[in-house]
Amino acid sequence: MKHIFTVTALTLATALGSAAALAHHSFSAEYDGNKPITVTGKLTEMKWSNPHGWIYMDVTDANGVVTNWALETSAANGLIRRGWRKEDLQAGTVLKVEGWQARNGSFTANIRSVTFEDGRRLFAGTSNQNAQEEK
C-alpha cells in the first residue's frame, strides 16, 4: 500500500511539474529576435511578479500619439539580484528601453535593459538565448 501511495505521489508531482514547464513559453514563440526595439517613455506601472516582471510605459511617437507598451522582464528575484529596486521605478519615471518586439507586432516586447535619464542602466535578464549576456 505504501508503495502504491509513493508511486501515485511521484506520478502526480511529475505531471504537475510538466504542466508548469509547458505553460512557460520560449522567447522565439512570442518575440522576434530580428525586431530589435528602442523606446523611450514614462513608466505607468511596474509589476514585480513571477515568472516575469512587467513594465508598462507610455511612449509618444513622432505624431504625438501615445501608446502604452507592455515590456517583459525576468522574474522579480532576478531583477533584484541585478540591482533593480522598487523605489527606482515609480510612475512618471522616464526610461529608455531596449529589447525585441512581439512577433504579432503589438506594443509588447521582451527587454534587455532600461536606462534612466541619469545614464544608469539596468539589465532585465532577457530570455533571448541569442542575446549577448550582460552583467
Stockholm file with secondary structure:
# STOCKHOLM 1.0

chainA/1-135         MKHIFTVTALTLATALGSAAALAHHSFSAEYDGNKPITVTGKLTEMKWSNPHGWIYMDVTDANGVVTNWALETSAANGLIRRGWRKEDLQAGTVLKVEGWQARNGSFTANIRSVTFEDGRRLFAGTSNQNAQEEK
#=GR chainA/1-135 SS CHHHHHHHHHHHHHHHHHHHHHHSCCHHHHEEEEEEEEEEEEEEEEECCSSCCEEEEEEECTTSCEEEEEEECSCHHHHHHTTCCGGGCCTTCEEEEEEEEETTCSSEEEEEEEEETTSCEEECCCCCTTSCCCC
#=GC SS_cons         CHHHHHHHHHHHHHHHHHHHHHHSCCHHHHEEEEEEEEEEEEEEEEECCSSCCEEEEEEECTTSCEEEEEEECSCHHHHHHTTCCGGGCCTTCEEEEEEEEETTCSSEEEEEEEEETTSCEEECCCCCTTSCCCC
//
